[in-house]
């Protein structure tokens, strides 16, 4: 990444933090942070982490001292000196809070391997050791040495920023009257304005010290920052937890049996585009190329292409109009006071005839006729996935010993499109359940073999998968975002909605099911797990919302 990428109006530090969104998500879903947020974290685990934090703060104080020595600006020196003093005060505060609770920090000088990696990296950066390996012989002059201060701050800034972020995220899910939360005072101290000011001061100085850096040097700042962020996240994941936790959801049990079943919708859940529109576009492009390659330039050919576009536009327009009318009709029903799955099934059954009629119109139109299998593969190669989706399924696939079964359930007209989009070599992972475009000698007839056309048929497919997955004993997760996924989402032990659509939200208000942010829901589940051992069950009437696949990845697989 060059300077043009990371220089923005908010400053380099803010840009680097924005780029670390996924890392911050993986930090918040660690067993340690979730247990801390629930207030049920074992005190021994908490004290162990505090002791490691003190080791990091000690290393930070040393790094700030080195950064001050390298600076040639009196104002910058004063700021660094002030920050260092705050670090030392913070160490004293940590010890004081622990003593107030009647605890004692562990004796000795033992550090976690994860903490040793971070402190070694921090001190190597601040001392210039790692920098000189990257830029040999470049720090002979006092001016060049001042750049070491910027690199040192880049290594320290992520720790302060992510702790501020995590504490505020935890604060947001605490109950207003939750004064009995064992670690509330600790969380409040890290979410305080004073702590935020310290984090911002480091970032502001980092912005100032990087103004004169070259593109190559800014790239090095980027590398340092993200290496430090990764080390901080690894530290949270490495914290020893002696109690059961709800994260990561998949936890190996030492056998080959699947223990987690993952099912997901495809259009606008895995993909960032509608597969039907993509196939229609490819069909129109293919027809246009065929006309040109045959050297046909008559007005009739242009009319044919125009007609093809008009046919698709008409099909799509009619479907959208009828679909919205159907949803409006469903919304005329009486609002229920408690979640009623059977009523919702009956209401969404109204979509069945609509979806089947729409697919029959596509059949009759011939809009998909003439597509070659290679065209389908080309479309799959150019299909855009939601950020993080493909990586999630790849992570499951590459670990043969991971006991997770994965399925995609879709209205898509072409299972070959989905299989090709996910394909890596000869792999048939994940399992695909969708409609199929029919071919004769690799050329599409334009007809669709209809297998999954409605929410009810999706539910039937999902139920069949659950029953046949490890004799029905697996914990089931369904991931979706549209009305077509709704019944499966609610039937699953855990239903996860990616950015719920307006129609899903409206139906929730009518049929009594609710939406809870995943992190907030997990905090509650963690409390329940420790207090009475209860956890997940389907048809609870609660769906969990996320904004990205990174949250799903962190929750289910961890790092």
Secondary structure as GFF3:
##gff-version 3
##sequence-region A 1 559
A	DSSP	alpha_helix	3	6	.	.	.	ID=ss1
A	DSSP	alpha_helix	12	19	.	.	.	ID=ss2
A	DSSP	alpha_helix	21	28	.	.	.	ID=ss3
A	DSSP	alpha_helix	31	38	.	.	.	ID=ss4
A	DSSP	alpha_helix	43	70	.	.	.	ID=ss5
A	DSSP	alpha_helix	74	100	.	.	.	ID=ss6
A	DSSP	alpha_helix	113	127	.	.	.	ID=ss7
A	DSSP	alpha_helix	129	134	.	.	.	ID=ss8
A	DSSP	alpha_helix	142	173	.	.	.	ID=ss9
A	DSSP	alpha_helix	184	190	.	.	.	ID=ss10
A	DSSP	alpha_helix	193	209	.	.	.	ID=ss11
A	DSSP	alpha_helix	215	238	.	.	.	ID=ss12
A	DSSP	beta_strand	260	264	.	.	.	ID=ss13
A	DSSP	alpha_helix	275	293	.	.	.	ID=ss14
A	DSSP	alpha_helix	299	330	.	.	.	ID=ss15
A	DSSP	alpha_helix	341	348	.	.	.	ID=ss16
A	DSSP	alpha_helix	350	365	.	.	.	ID=ss17
A	DSSP	alpha_helix	373	381	.	.	.	ID=ss18
A	DSSP	alpha_helix	389	398	.	.	.	ID=ss19
A	DSSP	beta_strand	404	409	.	.	.	ID=ss20
A	DSSP	alpha_helix	415	422	.	.	.	ID=ss21
A	DSSP	beta_strand	431	433	.	.	.	ID=ss22
A	DSSP	beta_strand	436	440	.	.	.	ID=ss23
A	DSSP	beta_strand	443	449	.	.	.	ID=ss24
A	DSSP	alpha_helix	455	467	.	.	.	ID=ss25
A	DSSP	three_ten_helix	470	472	.	.	.	ID=ss26
A	DSSP	beta_strand	475	480	.	.	.	ID=ss27
A	DSSP	three_ten_helix	483	485	.	.	.	ID=ss28
A	DSSP	alpha_helix	486	491	.	.	.	ID=ss29
A	DSSP	beta_strand	494	498	.	.	.	ID=ss30
A	DSSP	alpha_helix	502	511	.	.	.	ID=ss31
A	DSSP	beta_strand	514	517	.	.	.	ID=ss32
A	DSSP	alpha_helix	518	532	.	.	.	ID=ss33
A	DSSP	beta_strand	542	546	.	.	.	ID=ss34
A	DSSP	alpha_helix	549	556	.	.	.	ID=ss35
###
